[in-house]
Structure formats: C-alpha cells, structure tokens
Amino acid sequence: MQNKIEEIKNCALKEINEADNLKALEAVKNKYLSRNSEFNNLKKGMKDLEPSQKPIIGALLNSVSNELNSLIDEKNEVFYKKELNEKLLKEKIDVTLDGIYNPLGHIHPLTRTINELVEIFNFLGFSLAENKNSPEVEVEKYNFDMLNVPKEHPARDVQDTFYCKSAANVVLRSQTSNAQVRQMLASKPPIKIISPGRVYRNENISARKNNLFHQIEGLYIDKNVTMAQLKGVLNEFIRLYFGSSRPTRYRSSFFPFTEPSVEIDVQCIMCEGKGCSVCSGTGWLEILGAGMVDPNVLTDAGIDPNIYSGFAFGMGVERLAMLKYAIDDIRLFFNNDERFLKQF
Ligand code: PHE
C-alpha cells in the first residue's frame, strides 16, 4: 500500500513538474486528486485495512494529497499571474490614440428659421395647418381663382408661375396662400393657422431671388376680427423674432385677396435706418404682406362675410433668415456648402 502511494505520488510530481500552463495543470489535478482518481480509490479502500494500519496509511494519504494540492496551487498561482499579464499586455489600450470622429449634422438655417417662426406663432395661438391643406403642386383654382386673382393678373403670367405641361391648370404654387383657401374649405371658423412651405416662381436667380423659396402663411378668421388685431399680432411677432428695439412701419399696399392690404417693413438691420446697399438707401426692409381677408374670398369658400371677418399674412422665410443672420446671398441656402451650413 505504501509503495503504491509512493508510486502515484512520484508520477503526480513528475506530471506537475512537466505541466507548463493552466490547462495542463488542471488536467493533472483531475487525474490525481478528483473523486474518480486512483488516489481517491485508495482512500476508499481504507476500510478493508488492518485496524493497526489504518492510522498510518490514513496519515500518509492525507500528507501526500496535501502536498500535491499545495504544489498544484502554487504553480497555479504562477501560471494565473503569467497568463493574466500576457492578456493585459495584449489588450492594452493606447489612450493617446485619436478617438473615432463622429461629426454631428446641423439643422439647416431655413429649417431652423421655420421652426422658430412656427414656435412664435404657436405661442400667439396659431396652430400648424395640416399638410394636406398645403400642397406644392396645386391647381390654379386654389393658387389663384379662389384668392380673387383675376384671370388677366400679371402674377399668372408664365414669367412668374411654373405651369405644368402635361396637365391643364396645374401649377407649382407661387405662394402659400393656397393654404388659406384649402383651410377655409376644410374647416369652419374660428380658424387660426399658420402654414409654412415651399413656393416656386420663374425668377432670374440672383443674390436676392431664387426660383424656389419658402413662405409662411397665416390666417385668422372669427367673428369681429379687426385690423387692430392684425397689427397687434404682427407687432408682437416682430418683437419676438427681431427683439423689442426694432422699429416697424405699415405701408398700404395691394393684394387681390385682402382688403385693405399692408406691407410691413422693419428698420434695416445692417445700417439701423441710415440707408445702405441692403435697403437700397431707404433705411427700411419689407418683411411681410398682410391684410383683411377680402369678402369675396370668404364668400367663395362658403364663409359668410356678414358674420365673420379675418386677416391673413404671408412672409418670406429666406428673407427673415437673411436679416436675422446677416446673410447677403439667398443662393447660400441652396448650395449646401458645408462651410456655410456649419455655422448654424
Ligand atoms: N401671398 C402674398 C405674397 O406671396 C403674401 C400675402 C399673404 C399677402 C397673405 C397678404 C395676405 O406676396
């Protein structure tokens, strides 16, 4: 029995010695010290020994298994540290390396301006009109006829309006005022909406004009709506958009769908009213058209002008953005030059 134990011990020592990594060591441990090992079988055989032999063999088995266990643990520790170091070395992160650059996009200055204008008018009680009430490809009826624009009006001229070749009476809308008509047909007063969108005009492209641009239309219809309310709302809008110190003036004007009509100017942002090239020496810049909705327009849309009245306004988004951010060329909005867009 003693010899057998010695023999197993020597084999185990040799294999522990030869094991050169964690896995090999684990295998040796399994082979010699697990439940099913030969060594354990010897322990189980103890019960058949002579009573006098039991303590001697028992003590020997214990000391050998302790010795093997502690040898394996020691070596285990060494391998563990070695492998951990290798792993740490391999997975080392160089914190001085450049990070991965994920550039963030910017909101386009026109989108930004539209968002700001919509927010201001929401604050003043106007809600955003439904998209379907504001199509860009429009029939003449809603872009012109129902807005009281006579058939012979120069605005209808092909010089200004893009007509569709393949369908009669279809245009790319020349103004967001089509939203007024569609809104009046779609809902009953009180109506208090704004409707931003693209419009198209056959212009010679220059620093001031592009054949695609954006407008925001506003419409308020209820009982007893007055010109004083129009002034109140639009003055408040100008105060919120440009800041309280910007002087304004109202000039009488003409639009076929409003009566009376006005154009509103703000004091030139560039020269503070002294007169410069931006304001053509006048000291003023026109920013919007407005007026009391013409009774003909109300009647055509099925709203009784004896009960209801209202005002409408329309403004150019590019114009408002150019004034606020001191941009001197409308084409910058459409060229998508990153150097320009990045500034917003
Ligand atoms: N639609 C007009 C334009 O494009 C602006 C406007 C809208 C004027 C509503 C009065 C009322 O010039």
Residues whose N, C-alpha, C, O or C-beta is under 5 A from the ligand:
A	BS01	LIG	S174 Q175 S177 F255 T258 G289 A290 G291 A312 F313 G314
